Amino acid sequence: MHHFHYRDGVLHAEEVPLPAIAEAVGTPFYCYSAATLRHHFRVFREPFAHRDHLVAFSAKANSNLAVLHLLGREGSGLDIVSRGEMARGLAAGIPAERMVFSGVGKRRDELEAALDAGILAFNVESVGELELLDAVAGARGQRAPVSLRVNPDVDPLTHPYIATGLRATKFGVPIGEARDLYNRAAAMPGIEVVGVDCHIGSQLTSVAPFVEALQRLQALMSALAEDGHRIQHLDLGGGLGISYLDEAPPHPEDFGRAINDQLGDWAGKLIFEPGRVIAGNAGVFVSAVLYTKDQPEKRFAVVDGAMNDLMRPALYGAEQEIRPVREGGGETEAVDVVGPICESGDFLGKDRALPRLAQGDLLAVMSAGAYGATMASNYNTRPRAPEVLVSGDRFEVVRRRETVEELYAPESIPAGGWFEQMG
């Protein structure tokens, strides 16, 4: 469910017509619905209301301060994978004690900053990371709260680039090695074992992989209990999918029922790290048609949004629904919606049935609230698009459009004669 709908033939975000935003801020832009974000968070959380739990929103999905602040006021924690994401969360008002730090490549300074902040747990992904964290925490007279990210070798049945729970991926500790590594961790003076963590992938459209992973983690937790470990929390990661076009992912209520049934009367703290399922359908990406172009085999609509703004189609071959902001009457035609970037892979959608388009028409790429702005770049020296948050009949720019001058402001031409004499 989302709050983007047509009214009198014009696509609205809640009560705001998207053309009004385009007139105010220009195109392209990202637009988020506050009501949808709140609704999705509450629907995800509800099945676990009877348990001690934490929903730690995945900052990588959408790290805008306004979005994080809104979710933080709902009680959300934060799943972070960098010092920068932690800083964003703190700036947005999310307490460090509701943050879990994931990621395979945490630097020393990031470990130190997270210890200073007092985060809930480090999701440790390798022996090397565990040893470094022990040394860093020990040198400071601290004990770092640790969950090992266990790789359960479960096929998440998703795109290989976002499958993270198989043996061949870079993520986590193989489940067959986890018991021994937990015992090593327990003997380290700078480490406090507090939990078990896993994340098997993103955009999952079945509960079966989640349940299979949980079953394997339960067997591990039983073994850890035999070894004397006191596991305080179980972090099942994120990954629940959304409908982009015709996918039929499980409803969070069905997901929650499956997890609760498998957990039974287990009484520890349950942690989740959802991102896409909260933010994905809470946002759209709006761009304007610059030109239409007929080639012998194709009809193209060249728009001012591009792969640097919305990477998923080019990176994953992902398909997202594209709607005309103003409903068109009459017949539709197959169109490739492409951007201005000098790459054949610069497209937002191929062979889309759309009304006949003209210069200035607005198109909305749906389901752009997750992995849109956070994956954007300045390729071709293109300023990143603004982000707009709508609540009811009001909207506000929550990240302004960059200027071209800002893009090269950190750069410099070396001074002195040596540079001119090169070559």
C-alpha positions in Angstrom: 0.0 0.0 0.0 1.2 3.5 -0.8 -0.1 7.0 -1.0 0.6 7.8 -4.7 -2.7 8.0 -6.6 -4.4 9.7 -9.5 -6.9 12.5 -8.8 -8.6 14.2 -11.7 -6.1 12.5 -14.0 -3.0 13.8 -12.2 -0.7 11.7 -10.0 -0.5 12.9 -6.4 1.8 12.2 -3.5 -0.7 12.1 -0.7 -2.6 15.4 -1.3 0.1 17.1 -3.4 0.0 17.0 -7.2 3.4 16.0 -8.5 3.4 18.7 -11.2 3.2 21.3 -8.4 6.5 19.9 -7.0 8.1 19.8 -10.4 7.2 23.5 -10.9 8.7 24.4 -7.5 11.9 22.4 -7.6 12.5 21.4 -11.2 13.2 17.9 -12.5 14.3 15.3 -11.9 13.5 14.8 -8.2 12.8 12.1 -5.7 9.5 12.3 -3.7 8.7 10.5 -0.5 5.4 10.0 1.3 5.6 10.4 5.1 2.3 8.6 5.5 3.5 5.6 3.5 6.8 5.4 5.5 4.9 5.4 8.8 2.3 2.9 7.6 4.9 0.4 6.3 7.0 0.7 9.5 4.0 0.0 11.7 2.7 -2.9 9.6 6.2 -4.6 9.7 6.5 -4.1 13.4 3.0 -5.2 14.4 3.4 -9.0 14.2 6.2 -8.8 16.8 4.5 -6.5 19.2 4.3 -9.3 21.8 8.0 -9.9 21.7 11.0 -7.9 22.9 12.1 -6.6 19.5 13.9 -3.9 17.5 13.2 -2.9 13.9 16.5 -1.3 12.8 15.8 0.3 9.5 18.6 -0.3 6.9 20.2 3.1 6.3 21.6 2.0 3.0 18.1 1.9 1.6 17.3 5.5 2.2 19.6 7.6 4.4 18.0 11.0 4.1 17.9 12.7 7.5 14.2 13.6 7.3 13.3 10.0 6.5 15.6 8.6 9.4 14.1 11.2 11.8 10.6 10.2 10.9 11.3 6.5 11.4 13.2 7.2 14.6 10.2 8.9 16.0 8.3 5.7 15.3 10.8 3.8 17.4 13.0 2.6 14.7 16.6 1.7 15.2 19.2 1.7 12.4 21.3 -0.9 10.6 24.5 0.9 9.6 27.4 -0.2 7.4 29.7 2.8 7.8 30.7 5.6 10.1 28.9 8.0 7.8 25.6 6.1 8.2 26.1 6.2 12.0 26.7 9.9 11.9 23.5 10.4 9.8 21.5 8.3 12.3 22.8 10.3 15.3 22.1 13.6 13.5 18.6 12.4 12.8 18.0 11.7 16.5 18.3 7.9 16.5 20.1 6.8 19.7 23.3 4.8 19.2 21.9 2.1 21.5 19.4 1.3 18.8 22.1 0.8 16.1 23.7 -2.4 14.8 26.9 -2.1 12.8 27.1 -4.5 9.8 29.5 -4.7 6.8 32.5 -6.7 5.9 35.0 -3.9 5.8 34.8 -1.9 9.0 37.9 0.3 9.5 39.7 0.9 12.8 38.4 4.5 13.0 34.9 3.2 12.4 35.2 0.7 15.2 36.5 3.4 17.6 33.7 5.8 16.6 31.1 3.1 17.2 32.6 2.2 20.6 32.6 5.9 21.5 28.9 6.2 20.5 27.9 3.1 22.4 26.0 1.2 19.7 23.9 -1.9 20.5 26.1 -4.4 18.6 28.8 -5.1 16.1 27.8 -7.7 13.5 31.2 -9.1 13.0 31.9 -10.8 9.7 35.4 -12.3 9.8 38.2 -13.5 12.1 40.3 -10.5 11.2 37.5 -8.1 12.2 37.0 -9.9 15.4 40.7 -9.7 16.3 40.9 -6.0 15.4 37.8 -5.2 17.4 39.2 -7.1 20.4 42.4 -5.1 20.2 40.7 -1.8 19.8 38.2 -2.3 22.6 40.8 -3.8 24.9 43.2 -0.9 24.5 40.4 1.4 25.6 39.4 -0.8 28.6 36.1 -1.6 26.9 34.3 -4.8 25.8 32.6 -4.6 22.4 29.1 -6.1 22.2 29.3 -8.6 19.3 27.1 -10.8 17.2 28.7 -12.9 14.6 27.1 -12.6 11.2 26.5 -16.2 10.3 26.3 -17.3 6.7 23.7 -20.1 6.7 24.2 -21.1 3.1 20.6 -20.6 2.2 19.6 -19.7 -1.4 17.4 -16.6 -1.1 16.1 -17.0 -4.6 16.9 -13.4 -5.7 19.3 -11.6 -8.0 22.8 -12.9 -7.5 24.2 -9.4 -6.8 21.9 -9.1 -3.7 22.1 -12.7 -2.5 24.3 -12.6 0.6 23.6 -15.9 2.4 25.4 -18.4 0.1 28.8 -19.9 0.7 30.3 -18.1 -2.3 29.5 -14.6 -1.1 31.9 -12.3 0.8 29.5 -11.9 3.7 29.5 -13.5 7.1 31.1 -16.5 8.8 30.3 -19.9 7.4 27.9 -21.6 9.7 30.1 -24.6 10.0 32.9 -22.5 11.5 30.7 -20.3 13.7 30.6 -22.4 16.9 34.4 -22.4 17.1 34.6 -18.7 16.4 32.1 -18.0 19.1 34.2 -19.9 21.6 37.3 -17.9 20.5 35.3 -14.7 20.9 34.2 -15.5 24.4 37.9 -15.9 25.4 38.8 -12.4 24.1 39.0 -9.7 26.9 37.7 -7.0 24.6 34.7 -8.9 23.3 31.3 -9.5 24.9 29.2 -12.1 22.9 25.6 -10.8 22.9 23.9 -12.2 19.8 23.6 -14.1 16.6 23.1 -12.3 13.2 22.4 -13.2 9.6 21.2 -11.6 6.5 20.6 -13.8 3.5 19.7 -11.3 0.8 17.4 -8.6 -0.5 14.1 -8.5 -2.5 13.0 -12.0 -1.3 9.6 -13.0 -2.5 9.1 -16.1 -0.3 9.2 -16.7 3.4 10.7 -20.2 2.9 14.4 -19.0 2.8 13.9 -17.0 5.9 12.4 -20.0 7.8 15.2 -22.3 6.5 17.9 -19.8 7.7 16.2 -19.4 11.1 16.1 -23.2 11.5 19.8 -23.4 10.9 20.4 -20.5 13.3 18.3 -22.2 16.0 20.5 -25.3 15.7 23.6 -23.2 16.1 22.1 -21.4 19.1 21.4 -24.7 20.8 25.0 -25.6 20.4 26.1 -22.3 21.7 23.9 -22.7 24.8 25.6 -26.1 25.4 29.0 -24.2 25.2 27.8 -21.8 27.9 27.1 -18.7 25.7 24.2 -16.4 26.8 22.7 -15.3 23.5 20.7 -12.2 24.3 19.4 -11.4 20.8 18.8 -12.9 17.4 19.2 -10.6 14.4 17.5 -12.0 11.3 18.5 -9.1 9.0 16.2 -7.8 6.3 15.4 -8.7 2.8 11.6 -8.9 2.6 10.7 -7.9 -1.0 8.2 -5.5 -2.5 6.1 -5.4 -5.6 7.9 -3.4 -8.4 5.9 -4.7 -11.3 4.2 -8.1 -10.9 6.1 -9.7 -8.0 4.0 -11.1 -5.2 6.1 -11.0 -2.0 4.6 -12.1 1.3 2.8 -9.5 3.3 4.7 -8.6 6.5 1.9 -10.2 8.5 2.5 -13.5 6.8 6.3 -13.1 7.2 5.8 -12.4 10.9 3.5 -15.4 11.4 6.1 -17.7 9.8 8.9 -16.3 12.0 6.8 -16.4 15.2 5.7 -20.0 14.5 9.3 -21.1 14.0 10.5 -19.3 17.1 7.8 -20.6 19.4 8.3 -19.5 23.0 11.9 -18.3 22.5 12.2 -15.2 24.8 15.2 -13.3 23.6 15.3 -10.0 21.8 14.5 -10.2 18.1 16.1 -7.7 15.7 15.2 -7.0 12.1 17.0 -4.8 9.5 14.3 -4.0 6.9 14.9 -1.3 4.3 13.3 -1.8 0.9 10.0 -3.1 2.4 9.7 0.1 4.5 10.9 2.8 2.0 10.7 1.2 -1.5 7.1 2.0 -2.3 7.1 5.1 -0.2 8.9 7.0 -3.0 8.9 7.9 -6.7 11.4 9.4 -9.0 10.0 12.1 -11.4 11.6 13.2 -14.6 10.6 15.2 -17.6 10.7 14.2 -21.3 13.4 16.2 -23.1 12.9 14.6 -26.6 11.2 11.7 -28.3 13.2 9.9 -30.9 12.3 7.2 -33.5 15.0 4.8 -34.6 14.3 1.9 -37.1 13.7 -0.6 -34.3 12.7 1.5 -31.4 10.9 4.5 -30.1 12.7 6.4 -27.3 11.7 8.9 -24.8 14.8 10.8 -23.6 14.2 12.1 -20.1 16.3 14.3 -17.8 16.6 11.5 -15.2 19.4 9.0 -15.8 21.3 5.9 -14.5 23.2 8.2 -12.1 19.9 9.0 -10.4 18.4 5.5 -10.5 21.0 2.8 -10.8 19.0 -0.3 -10.3 17.8 -0.8 -13.9 21.3 -0.6 -15.3 23.0 -2.4 -12.4 20.6 -5.3 -11.9 18.4 -5.2 -15.0 15.7 -4.3 -12.5 12.3 -3.3 -13.7 10.2 -0.6 -12.0 6.8 0.6 -13.0 6.8 3.9 -15.0 3.6 6.0 -14.9 2.7 9.2 -16.8 2.2 11.9 -14.2 -0.8 13.1 -16.2 -3.0 10.2 -17.4 -3.2 10.0 -21.1 -6.2 8.9 -23.1 -6.2 6.7 -26.2 -3.7 4.1 -27.3 -0.4 3.3 -25.8 2.9 2.5 -27.5 6.1 0.7 -26.6 8.8 3.1 -25.5 12.3 2.8 -24.1 12.7 5.5 -21.4 16.3 6.5 -21.5 18.5 9.2 -20.0 21.2 11.6 -21.3 24.2 9.7 -20.1 26.7 8.4 -22.6 26.1 4.7 -21.9 23.9 2.3 -23.7 23.0 1.0 -20.3 21.4 4.3 -19.3 17.8 3.4 -19.3 15.0 3.6 -16.7 12.7 1.2 -18.5 12.5 -0.7 -21.8 9.5 -1.5 -24.0 7.1 0.3 -21.6 3.5 0.8 -22.7 2.9 4.5 -22.3 0.7 7.1 -24.0 2.3 9.0 -26.8 4.7 11.4 -25.1 5.8 14.9 -25.9 8.5 17.3 -24.7 7.8 18.4 -21.1 5.6 15.5 -20.1 6.4 14.1 -16.6 7.0 10.5 -15.9 7.1 8.9 -12.4 9.3 5.8 -11.8 7.5 4.1 -9.0 9.1 2.2 -6.0 12.0 4.6 -5.9 12.1 5.2 -2.2 14.8 2.7 -1.6 18.2 2.4 -3.4 17.4 5.5 -5.4 19.1 8.5 -3.9 21.5 6.5 -1.8 23.0 4.9 -4.9 23.1 8.1 -7.0 26.3 9.4 -8.4 27.7 12.4 -10.2 28.6 10.5 -13.4 28.9 12.9 -16.4 29.3 15.7 -13.8 25.5 15.6 -13.2 24.3 17.2 -9.9 22.3 14.9 -7.8 18.6 15.4 -7.8 16.7 16.9 -4.8 14.7 14.9 -2.3 11.2 16.0 -1.4 9.1 14.8 1.6 5.3 15.1 1.4 3.0 15.0 4.4 -0.7 15.6 3.7 -1.1 18.7 1.6 2.4 20.0 2.3 5.8 19.3 0.9 9.4 20.3 1.7 12.7 19.9 0.0 14.7 17.7 2.5 17.8 17.6 0.3 18.4 20.4 -2.2 19.7 19.9 -5.7 23.5 20.1 -6.0 25.1 22.8 -8.2 27.7 22.0 -10.8 30.2 24.2 -9.0 29.9 22.1 -5.9 30.9 19.0 -7.8 34.4 20.3 -8.6 34.8 22.6 -5.6 37.0 20.0 -3.7 39.4 19.7 -6.7 42.4 21.8 -7.5 45.0 22.3 -10.2 48.6 21.8 -8.8 50.4 25.1 -8.4 54.0 25.6 -9.5 56.0 25.2 -12.6 56.5 21.4 -12.3 52.9 20.7 -13.4 53.1 22.8 -16.5 56.4 21.2 -17.4 55.1 17.6 -17.4 54.9 15.8 -20.7 
